[in-house]
Amino acid sequence: MPRNDGSHSVFMGYLLWIFGFIGAHRFYYGRQITGVIWFFTLGLLFVGWIIDLFLIPGMARDADRRFVPGPVNYSLAWVLLTFLGPLGLHRFYMGKIFTGLLYLAVSTSVIVFPPLGVLVAIGILYDFLTLNEQLSDVNQDR
């Protein structure tokens, strides 16, 4: 795997592209508006999803220019959010212990009181829309 000193990995973009018809790779590269559009239209009925196969290297270069690299790795944070978001592990990884505990407490409470799932979904959506900026802020402060 080639070395990437920027903030966003092309490899991770292709890995998330597998789920791209729901916009995962677009959110990863900081393209929230088209990420939401891909989510609600299944990647523009899969046509945009296929086209993105060729656009990912350019999206990675653009993201590298826009976001601050640093000790908190974007790819790892996005994997934690995408696959383990309700547990708040991405929040713990960024050093946001209180909100990580909040995610964990609310998510485990969903078993007892299912309507709390709406709060978890809102939190995850918020993080999908803002995670890159949060990571830039954390990396800039370190």
C-alpha positions as CSV (number, residue, x, y, z in Angstrom):
1,M,0.0,0.0,0.0
2,P,1.5,3.4,-1.0
3,R,2.4,5.8,1.7
4,N,0.0,8.8,2.2
5,D,1.3,11.7,4.2
6,G,-2.0,13.7,3.7
7,S,-5.1,13.7,5.8
8,H,-7.2,11.3,3.6
9,S,-6.2,8.0,2.1
10,V,-7.1,6.9,-1.4
11,F,-7.2,3.3,-0.1
12,M,-9.8,4.2,2.5
13,G,-11.8,6.1,-0.1
14,Y,-12.0,2.9,-2.2
15,L,-12.9,0.8,0.9
16,L,-15.7,3.2,1.7
17,W,-16.7,3.4,-2.0
18,I,-18.0,-0.2,-1.5
19,F,-20.6,1.5,0.7
20,G,-20.6,4.5,-1.6
21,F,-24.1,4.1,-2.8
22,I,-25.1,5.4,0.7
23,G,-22.5,8.2,0.4
24,A,-19.8,6.9,2.8
25,H,-16.8,7.9,0.7
26,R,-18.3,11.3,-0.1
27,F,-18.7,12.1,3.6
28,Y,-15.1,10.8,4.2
29,Y,-13.8,13.3,1.7
30,G,-15.8,16.2,3.2
31,R,-18.5,16.4,0.5
32,Q,-21.5,16.4,2.8
33,I,-24.1,17.7,0.4
34,T,-23.4,15.1,-2.2
35,G,-23.0,12.5,0.5
36,V,-26.6,13.2,1.6
37,I,-27.8,13.2,-2.0
38,W,-26.0,9.8,-2.6
39,F,-27.6,8.5,0.7
40,F,-31.1,9.3,-0.4
41,T,-30.7,8.4,-4.1
42,L,-28.5,5.3,-3.8
43,G,-25.6,7.0,-5.4
44,L,-27.7,8.7,-8.0
45,L,-29.3,5.3,-8.8
46,F,-25.8,3.8,-8.8
47,V,-24.6,5.9,-11.8
48,G,-22.8,8.5,-9.7
49,W,-21.5,5.7,-7.6
50,I,-19.8,4.1,-10.6
51,I,-18.4,7.4,-11.8
52,D,-16.9,8.0,-8.4
53,L,-14.7,5.0,-8.9
54,F,-12.6,7.3,-11.2
55,L,-13.0,10.5,-9.1
56,I,-11.7,9.2,-5.8
57,P,-8.0,10.1,-6.3
58,G,-9.0,13.7,-7.0
59,M,-11.3,13.8,-4.0
60,A,-8.4,12.6,-1.8
61,R,-6.1,15.3,-3.1
62,D,-8.8,18.0,-2.5
63,A,-9.4,16.7,1.0
64,D,-5.7,16.7,1.7
65,R,-5.6,20.4,0.9
66,R,-8.7,21.2,3.0
67,F,-8.1,19.3,6.2
68,V,-5.2,19.4,8.7
69,P,-3.3,16.2,9.1
70,G,-1.9,15.2,12.4
71,P,-1.7,12.6,15.1
72,V,-5.4,11.8,15.0
73,N,-5.8,9.7,11.9
74,Y,-8.8,10.5,9.7
75,S,-9.1,7.0,8.2
76,L,-9.2,5.3,11.6
77,A,-11.7,7.8,13.0
78,W,-13.9,7.2,9.9
79,V,-13.7,3.4,10.3
80,L,-14.7,3.8,14.0
81,L,-17.6,6.1,13.1
82,T,-18.8,4.1,10.1
83,F,-18.8,0.6,11.7
84,L,-18.9,1.3,15.5
85,G,-20.5,4.8,15.6
86,P,-23.2,4.0,18.2
87,L,-20.5,2.9,20.7
88,G,-18.8,6.3,20.5
89,L,-15.4,4.9,19.9
90,H,-14.6,7.6,17.3
91,R,-15.3,10.1,20.0
92,F,-13.0,8.4,22.5
93,Y,-10.3,8.3,19.8
94,M,-10.5,12.1,19.3
95,G,-10.2,12.6,23.0
96,K,-13.8,13.6,23.5
97,I,-14.4,11.4,26.5
98,F,-17.6,12.9,27.8
99,T,-19.5,12.6,24.4
100,G,-18.0,9.2,23.9
101,L,-19.5,8.1,27.2
102,L,-22.8,9.8,26.3
103,Y,-22.9,7.8,23.0
104,L,-22.1,4.6,24.8
105,A,-24.7,5.2,27.6
106,V,-27.5,6.2,25.2
107,S,-26.7,3.3,22.8
108,T,-26.8,0.7,25.5
109,S,-30.0,2.2,26.8
110,V,-31.7,1.6,23.5
111,I,-32.1,-2.0,24.5
112,V,-34.3,-0.9,27.4
113,F,-36.0,2.1,25.8
114,P,-35.9,1.8,21.9
115,P,-37.0,5.4,21.2
116,L,-33.5,6.6,22.3
117,G,-32.3,5.2,19.0
118,V,-33.4,8.4,17.4
119,L,-30.9,10.3,19.5
120,V,-28.1,7.9,18.5
121,A,-29.1,8.3,14.8
122,I,-29.0,12.1,15.1
123,G,-25.6,12.0,16.8
124,I,-24.2,9.7,14.1
125,L,-25.6,11.9,11.3
126,Y,-24.1,15.0,13.0
127,D,-20.7,13.2,13.1
128,F,-21.0,12.1,9.5
129,L,-21.6,15.8,8.5
130,T,-18.9,17.3,10.7
131,L,-16.2,14.7,11.5
132,N,-13.6,16.0,9.2
133,E,-13.8,19.5,10.7
134,Q,-13.7,18.0,14.2
135,L,-10.6,16.1,13.3
136,S,-9.0,19.2,11.8
137,D,-9.7,21.1,15.0
138,V,-8.2,18.3,17.2
139,N,-5.1,18.0,15.0
140,Q,-4.6,21.7,14.9
141,D,-4.8,22.0,18.7
142,R,-2.2,19.2,19.1
